[in-house]
Amino acid sequence: MRAYHRLTEGKRNQAYALNKTSLKQNAIAMQISVHKSTVWRELQRHKGLRGYRPKQAHRLASSQQTQFPHPHILDGI
């Protein structure tokens, strides 16, 4: 199973800038070194009334992370 890594604020800013230049999501994913589905989910999930905004997206993601913490799975139990 692959490990799940959240986007950093810097990668969100990069995705935003690249998206503004009308790059396709595949190209954006290659530029910021993430899977293309990660870019798609990020741009869809954190889209507000005025489109995708990286500061707002980071704030939403951070609040969701603290609100719904993931349980840690312990090996060997």
C-alpha positions in Angstrom: 0.0 0.0 0.0 1.3 3.4 -0.9 1.7 6.1 1.7 -0.6 9.1 1.5 1.1 12.5 1.5 -0.9 15.7 1.7 0.1 18.6 -0.5 2.1 21.3 1.1 1.2 25.0 0.8 4.1 25.5 -1.6 2.8 22.7 -3.9 -0.7 24.2 -3.8 0.7 27.6 -4.8 2.6 25.9 -7.7 -0.5 24.0 -8.8 -2.5 27.3 -8.8 0.1 29.1 -10.8 0.3 26.3 -13.4 -3.4 26.0 -13.6 -3.7 29.7 -14.3 -1.4 29.2 -17.3 -4.0 26.7 -18.7 -1.7 23.7 -18.4 -3.4 20.3 -18.4 -3.6 18.5 -15.1 -1.2 15.8 -16.3 1.5 18.4 -16.9 0.8 20.1 -13.6 1.2 16.7 -11.8 4.5 16.1 -13.5 5.7 19.6 -12.6 4.9 19.3 -8.9 5.8 15.6 -8.7 2.4 14.1 -7.6 -0.1 11.8 -9.3 -2.5 13.3 -11.8 -5.5 12.2 -9.6 -4.0 14.2 -6.7 -4.1 17.4 -8.8 -7.6 16.7 -10.0 -8.9 16.0 -6.5 -7.2 19.1 -5.1 -8.6 21.4 -7.7 -12.1 20.0 -7.4 -12.3 19.5 -3.6 -11.1 22.9 -2.6 -12.8 25.0 -5.3 -14.8 27.9 -3.9 -17.2 30.3 -5.5 -14.3 32.2 -7.1 -12.4 29.1 -8.3 -9.4 27.4 -6.7 -7.5 29.6 -4.3 -4.4 28.0 -2.7 -4.5 29.9 0.7 -8.2 29.0 1.2 -7.5 25.4 0.1 -4.6 25.1 2.6 -6.8 26.5 5.4 -9.6 24.1 4.6 -7.3 21.1 4.4 -5.6 22.0 7.7 -8.9 22.4 9.5 -10.1 19.0 8.1 -6.9 17.4 9.3 -7.4 18.6 12.8 -11.1 18.0 12.8 -10.9 14.4 11.5 -7.6 12.8 12.6 -6.7 9.5 11.0 -6.2 6.6 13.5 -2.8 5.1 13.4 -2.7 1.4 12.5 -0.3 -0.4 14.8 1.7 -3.3 13.3 1.4 -6.8 14.8 -1.8 -6.4 16.8 
